[in-house]
Amino acid sequence: MGLPRSFKLFRTTMSGEKIYEGVFAVHKPQGVSSADVIRTLQKHFNPSQLFRPWLESERARRDRESQHQRRRRRTQRLDVKIGHGGTLDPLATGVLVAGVGKGTKYLNNFLGCTKTYETVVLFGAETDTYDVLGKVVRRAPYEHVTREAVERALDQFRGKIMQRPPIFSALRVQGKRLYEYAREGLEPPVEIKARPVEVTDLRVVEWYEPGTHEYKWPEEEAMGEEREVAERMLRKEDALPVAEAAGEETEAEGSASGKRKAEASPPPPPPAAAAAEESSKVEEGSGLAVAAEESVDAPAAKKVKVSEDGESVPAQSEEALAPAPAAESASAPETTEKKEEAPVRPQPAAVKITMTVSSGFYVRSLAHDLGKAVGSCGLMSSLVRSRQADFVLEPEKVLEYKDLEAGEEVWGPKVQQFLQDWEDKRAAQNEAEEK
């Protein structure tokens, strides 16, 4: 893959100073949006010595622009030009590809490349966002989920499949994001279509038996209109197959895949378990945790506490907490009999999975669908992007986000070397293509 025609390597200023630009990788931490990373890079790059030649060159170029172009830019600040090659969720950590200067012209090539992720799926509950940042919308039995059941269920997610995006995501439908519909108590005006994606590697890395890990369900419950919308949409989704093969199938292939789907479909819970679950289940809702640049104000959701065993605990009112009137307490019969405590349900199992996937793949949807495939619920508890194209999450190959606060003497030499390596690689690639 060659460089864009407009891209020239080894630019220098009029005084002969080297201009550094290109593409490198940042190790994004959890809780920070991709846009926040770019803003932080800009904040440190703007006053730096490393990018002073780039800013001088850009200032000179703008001075040569026509009066009309200058008038158009009169309110535009001169910043180091930076972009990223594919959003990474605030929950996620790992490789975020960034482009500087004319390197931003190359970023589109990273939107369609393969990526490698590592995620932890926690069973027994699901949220409106399909991850641990959302609000709990449904629970299901989970004691029956074993590593063997998960290994079998993963078969249907390998290869070319059709995947349905999360029901409340930042995906736009008729100009509005799906989570905006949810917060308004509305269903999207059109059905959310499944999309073709490809999974070239999908393996269990580690299995966590109940009681051996610290992954927990969120404490916040979806309520009101959000719950009602999610309830309706999830009922529709339940009627659809968990994963479908992408493209046309021969009759033999179709029957084989149908058999796999039947084997991996959720087993019906025993009547007693279903009745117990129905009595304790908290219904569904929505409230999306999104990147900072996409967030919208929403009314605070009513919180319902969740106990360690996963059962909802209704909040007590002030009246319930107030002491009983003296007359009532005097008339109450004395008893030393202890109440029988409810049996403690075991903590749900969890699984760490690694996968290499095509662009457009939602790891959150895989976690959600895997929960359904094993006859329970599932949510994404953690996510690490360990590779994007040729960039890998290794200490010597990514810029650590914390290095930015340490000062240019720490991050400067690293970024300079990354951009030099990128230029050298592109030059060698171009030379090979010309031959």
N, C-alpha and C positions, 0 to 999 in steps of 0.2 A: 504494500500500500504506500504510494508515494505522497509527497507533500503537496498541499494546494499550490497552484501555479503562482500565486501571489507571494508565496513564502520564500524568503531568501535567508540563507544561513550566514552566520558570522557578520552581523551588521555592526557598524562602528559609528561613532559621532564624528562631527567635522574635525575634532581635535584628535581623532584616532582611538578614543576609548571604546572598549568592547561593550556592546549592548547585549545583556543577557535576557533571553526570552525563550519560551518553549513550554514543555509539559513535564510535570513531576507529580508525585503522590504525597498526600498528607494523611497521617494517622488520625482520623476523626475520633474524638472521645464521645462518650454517651452523654445525652442531654443537650447536645449542641446541634443546631440545624446546619445543613450544608451551606445555606446562605450566610449564617453567622461565621462559619469558617472563612468564607471569601472576604467578608467584611473585616475580620481580624487580620487576615493576611495583608489586606490593603492598608490597614492601620499601621502595620509594622514596615511594610515595603515602601510606603510613600516617603518617609523621612530618611530612608536608608542610603548608605553609600553605594551598595550593590546596584540599586535601581535608579540612581541619580542620572547616569548616562541615558537611560531609557526615557526618563521624564524630560531631559533637556532636548532629546531628539524629537519627542512628541510635541513639545512646546514650539520648537522651530518649525515643525511641519504645519502646526496650526497657524503660525504667523504667516505662512505662505498661502493660506486658504483665501478664497475670495471674500469680499466684504459681506456677501449674503451668508456664506457658511459661518463666518465669524459671528455674525449677528445671531444666528441660530444657536451658537454655542455660548452665548454671553452669560447664561446662568449655569453653565456646566463646569464643574470643578475639574481640575487636572489631577487625576489619580492614575496610579499604575493599573493598567487594564488586566483584570483577572476574571476567570470564569471557572466553572467545574464541569466535568464530563459525566454527569449523572447523579441525581439526588440520592442521598443516603438518609434514611429515617433518623430522627433525633434519638430513638432508642438504640440504634445500631452504632457499632464502632467499626473501625477498619479503614480500608483503602478508599480515599476520595481523590480522584484525579483532578488536578488543577492546571489551568493553562495561563501563561503570562504573556502579555504583548501579542505578537502575531501567532504565538502558540495557541491562542484561543480559537483560531481558525481550524485547528486540528481536532477540537474537542468533539465535534459531531461523530467522528469515527468511533468514539468510546461509548456512544449510546447504543450501538448495535452489537457490541462485542460480548463474549461470554464472561461470566463472573462466577466466582466460587464463594460460597457462604457456609457459615457454621451457625446452627441455631439450636436452641433448647426448646422443646415442646413440652408443656405441662398439661396433663390430662385432667378431666373432671369438670372443667368450666370453660366457657367461651365469653368473649367480650365483643362489643360493637365494632371495635377496631381490629379484632382478631389477635391482639397482642396485650401485654401486661399493662400498657398505658391507658387502656380503655376502661369502660364500665361493664361490670358483670351483667350479662343478659340471659344466661341459661346455664343450668347445671345438669349433669347426667351421671349415672353410676360409673365408677372407674376402677373398682376393686378387681375386675376381671381382666384388665389390660396388662398384658405381659410382653416381654421383649419379642417372643416368638410371634405373637399376634401383630406387633408393629412391623417386624421384618416381612411378614406375609403381605401386609397392607401396602408396604412401600412399592411392591411390584407394579401396581397400577399407576404409579406416578412417574415411571421411567420412560424414556423415549420421547416421541412427539405426542403431546397430549393437548387437550383443550382445557384451559384453566379459566375459572370465573374470578374476576377481581373482587376484592372485599366489598361488601354491600355498602359500607360507609367509608369511602376513601376520598382522596383528593382528585379522583378521576372526574373529568368534566362531562356532563350530559346536558346538551342544549344550553351551553354557556354557563352552567352552574355546577359547582362541585357536589358530589354525592353527599358529603357530610352536611352541606348547607340545606339540602332537602330534609335530611333527618332532623336537624335542629329546628326546622320550621314545622315539624310534624307531618311532612308530606312524603309520599313515595315518588321515586323518579318517574317522569312521564313515559319512559320507555324501559323495556327490559334490559338488564345488564347482560350483555352478550359474553359468552366464553371466548377466549382468544387462544390462538395456537402458540404454544411455547415448547421448548425442548429441554429435556433433562438428560444430560450425558453421563452424570455420575450421581448416585444417591445412596449413601451408606450410613449405618448406625456407627457412631464413634464411641459412645458411652451410654450405658443404661443405668438409670438411677432408681434403685428400689425404694419403695415407700419408707420414709424416715431417714434416708441417707443424703438428703440434699436440702437446700435452703430456698428453693424456688416456691413462691406463693402466689395465690390468686390476688387480684386487686381487691381492695376493701369497698370500693365505690360501686353502687348499684345504679343501673339506668332506671329512670322513673318517668312517669307521665307520658307525654306524646312521643318522646324518644323511644320508650319501651314499646308502645303500641305499634309504631312504625316498624321497629326491628322485629317484633313478633310476627307481623304479617309477612315481611320479606323473608324471614328465616323459614317460615312455614312453606313458602313457595320454593325456597332453595332446597328444603328437605326432600321435595318430590323429584329433584334432579339427580342424575348420577354424580358420584363424587369426582370421578375423572374419566374423560373420554379420550380415545385415541384420535389424534388429529389426522385429517385427510381421509381419503376413501379407503375402504377395507374390502378385501375379497370376502366371499361368503364364509370361507374357512377361518380367515382372520377375525371376522366379525363374531363368529360363534365362539372362538377362543377367547377373545377379549370379553365377550359377554359372560363366559364362564368365570373369568378372573374377577369381573365386577360382582358376580353373584357370590363368589367365595369370600370376597372382601367386604361385602355389604354388612352394615351393622346388625348384629343378632338382636332379636327382640328381647327386652329385659323380662325376667320372670314377673308374673302378675303381682306378687307381694312387693318386689323391689320397685316395680313401676308405680304402685300405689303409694309407697313410702316416698318415692322421689317426687311424685306429683304434689304431695302435701307439703314438701319442703322446698320445691323449686321456686326460684326467683325468676320472673319473666323478663323478657328482653327489652333493650332500649338502645339509645345511641348517644354518643358524645365523643367526637373524634379528637384525639391528640394529634396535632399536625405541626409541620414546620412553622417557625415563627413568622415567616413571610406569608403563610397561608392562613394563619389563625384568624378566627372571627369571634367577637364577643358572644357569649351565650349565658343564659341564666344559670346560676349555680345549681347543680343537681342535688337532690335530697340524698343524703348518705345513709346507707344501712350497713351496719357493721357485719362482718363475716367472721365467724369463729374459725379457729385453727383447723377444725375438721370439715370446714366448707359449708356449714349450715348458716343460713342468715339469722341474725339476731336482731329483732326489732328494737329500735331505740326506745328507752323508757321516757314517759312524759314526766313533767314536773309533779303532777298529781301522784303518779305512781311512786316517785321518789320521796314524797312528803310523808311524815310520820302519821300513823292512823290516829283518829280522834281518841281521847282517853276513854270515853264511854264504850266505844267499839272494842278497844283492846281489852277492857275489863271483862266484857261479855264473851270474848273469844275463848273457846275451850283450850285448856292447856294440853300440850302434847309434846312428848320427847321423841316421837317417832320420826326417823330421818326419811327424807324424800329419796326415792330411788333415782340415782343418777343415770342419765342417758348414756348408752355405750359410745365410746369415742371411736369415730371412724378413722381408719388409717389414712395417713397423708398419701396423696396420689403419687403414682410413679411419674417419672419424666425421662426424656430421651434426648441425647445430643446427636444431631444429624449433620453431615456434610453433604454439599451438593454443588455441582457445576451446572449452570443453567444459561439459557439464552436471554436476550433482552426482553423486557416486558413480563418477566416472571415475578410473582408475588410470593415471597417466603411466608408472609402472614397467611395467605390463602392455603398454602401447603399445610401449615400447622392446624388450621381450622378443618380442612378436609381430612387430614389424617385422623383427627379426633373422631369425626363421623365414621371413617372407614373401620375403626376398631370398636364401634358401638358405644362411643362416649362423646365427650367434647374435648377440644384442644385449643390452646392459645400459645402464641410465641412469647417466650419469657426472656430471651436474649438473642442478639443477632450480631455476627461479625462478618464483614466482607474481607476475606483473606486474599482475594485476587481480583483484579479487573484488567483484562487484556494481559499485557506483559508486566504490569505493576503488581508486586506481591508484598504482603505484610511481613517484612523482615526489617530488623533495626537499621541496617545499613542502606535500605532502599526506600525508606519513607521518611518524611519530615515529621518528627514528633510534635504534636500541637503545643505541648508544654515548653518546647524549645523557644517558641516565639516570645514568651514572657521573660526568658533568660537573657534576651538581648541579641543584637546582630552579631556580636562576636561568637555566639553559639550557633544561631541558625544560618548566618550569612555564608560561611564556607560550605555548609551542607547543601543549601539551595543552589549555590554557584556550581558545585560539582554535579548535582542532579541535572541542571540545565545544560551544562557542558556535555555530560554523557548523552543527553537526549539529542543535542546537535550532532555529535559524533555518530550516533546510531542512524540518524536520518540521512546524514551525508553518505555513509556507507551503503545505506539502502538505495539511495538515489543512484549512486555509482553502479551498483549491481543491476539496477533496472535499465540503465543506459546501455550496459554491455549486452 
